[in-house]
């Protein structure tokens, strides 16, 4: 029989057993990591590493796996030097993410896709990706083996670096195709007292 009082400890032990997760219990929820986080400030207000760590310690497995914090961390590590406990927050989050993937969860983020009819298998995207989300795979096409780029959706952050790097235009991300960008440019910005009108695309 399962002793439910032991469940929180079991989940926490699983996280601690993965390299990066060993500092789980050092967090005392000061909030410094949140104050430094660009994801929280620019992308998702609900992003909160200290809340995720508390979920793990409480044994809230499903809640932790479904939390946007588990999937949105870009491992920029702006929080790391600021943490008074010197916790490598992205390492702990990655440990939770690994367990989530093993449990069958998938990233909810919009990721890139590869058009194999255009992909030359050059590997430029693999070298460009900062998240190691792309790799080359060998597939048989019309009786011959060929290389194609393949996306790991649980590692891809949808940053678009590979889209810009691909010389064949074989990689696409929702919202950033040439046609979609042109459509945004073609919409005139509102008038402002006859002032010069500019369109600026800013990368967060």
N, C-alpha and C positions, 0 to 999 in steps of 0.2 A: 504494500500500500504506500502511496506517495504521501509524504508529510508536507502539506502545503506551506507550513511555516518555514520550510527549508528552501522553497522555490526562489525567493529573492537572492539568497546566497548562491544558489546554483547558477543563476544568470550572471551575477557579478563575477563569479569564479571563471565562467566561460569567457567573459570579456577580458579579465585580467590575464588569462592564459595566452592571449594573442599578443604578439609584440606590438607595443604601443598602448595597450590597454592596462598595463601594470600600475599606472598612476591614478586609476579610477577614484580611489577613496581619498586622495590628497586634496580634492576640491572642497573649499568651504563656502562656495556660492557668493563670492564677493562681487561678481558681476563685471570684473575688469575685462574679461574676454569679450563680453557682449558689447562693451563700450568701444572696443577696437575693431569690431567686425564689420567689414564692408558689406557682407551678405545681409546682415541684420539692418544696416542703415540704408542700403540701396535696393535690395531685392525682396526680402521677406521679413517683415516686422516680428513675426512669430519665431524667428530663428533664435534659439537660445541653448547654447552648449551646456550650461550649468543645469538647466531643466532636464536635458537628455541624460546627463550623468545621474541625476536624482532618480529618474525613471528606472535606470539600470539597477541602482542600489535597492530600489523598492521592488524589483522583480517584475516590472511592467514591460514584459517582453514585446507584446504586440504593439503597445503604444510607442515603444522606442523604435521598433522597426518601421512604423508608419509615420513617425515624426519627420517633418521636412528637414530638421537639423541633421538627421542621419544622412540625407542624400545631397544636401546643398553645400556642404563644406568643400571649399576648393583647395584646402591645404595651403593657403597663402601664408599662414603662420604669423600674421600680424599680432595675434593674441599671445603667441608663445613668449616673446621677450617681456611682455607686459605682465604676465601672470606672476603674482608674488610667490606662488607655490612651485613655479617653474614646471608646470604641467604641459606636456605636449598635447594640447587639446585635439588637434587634428588626428593624432595617433589613436587616441581613445575613440573618437568618432569613427575612424576607419575600422577599428576592431568591431564596433557595433554593426557597421555596414557589412563587414564580412559575414557575421553571423546571420544578418538579415538575408543576404544572398543565398547562403547555405540553406536557409529555411524556406526558400522559394519566392521571396519578395523581389520586386524589380523596381528600379528607379522610376519615379513619376516624372522626371524631367524630359523635356523635348530634346531629343538627341539628333545627331546627324545621320544621314543615310548615304549609302554608296550605290551609284548606278554602275553595275558591273559591265554594262555595254560600253561605258566610257573609260572605265578604270584600266590603266596600263600596267598596274602592279609595280610601279616605280619605287614605292616605299617612302616618298617624300612626306606624305601625311603621317606616317608612322614616326618619323624622326621629328616632325613638327609638334605632335601632340604632347602637351605638358602633363597629361594625366595617364599616359600609356593605355589609352582606350582603343587604339587602332593597332591591328597586326595583319600581316600578310598570310593568306591561306591559299593552298593549292587546290584547284578544282578542275574537273574534266569538262572541256567545252569542245563539242564536235570531235570527240575522239582524241583530243590533245589536252595535256595538262598545262594549266596557266595559273599565274598568280593574281590574286585580287585582294584588295583591302577589305577588312571586316571590322565592324564596330562592336565593342563590348558596351552594351547600353547601360550597364551598372557602373561603368567607369567614366563614360562620356558626360561632360558637364555642359555640352552644347555651346561652348565658347566661340566656335566658328574659326579657330586658327587653321584647322585643316582645310576648311572651305576656301580660305584665302590662299593657302599654300598649294593646293592641287592644280597642276598645270593643265590637266585635262578637263577641269570643270565637272569632275565625276562625283563630288561630294556636295550635298545640299543640307541646309538646316531650315526648318520652317521659319518664315518671316524675313529671311535675309537673301532670298534669290534676287537676281538682277531685276526681274520684273517687279517684285514687291518693293524693292528700294526705289525704282523709277516711279512706281505708283505714289509713293510717299512724297517724292520730289515734285511730282506733277500737281499736287494739291497746294494751291497758293496759301501762304500763311496769312492770318488776318491783318487788315490794315491797322497801322498805328500812327495816326497823325502825319501821314505822308513820309514817315521815316523809311530808310532803306531796309528792305526785307531780306533776311538771311535764313537759310535752313542749315542747322548744325546737327550732325550725327555724333553723339557722344557715347563712348564705350565706358560703361561702369566697371 
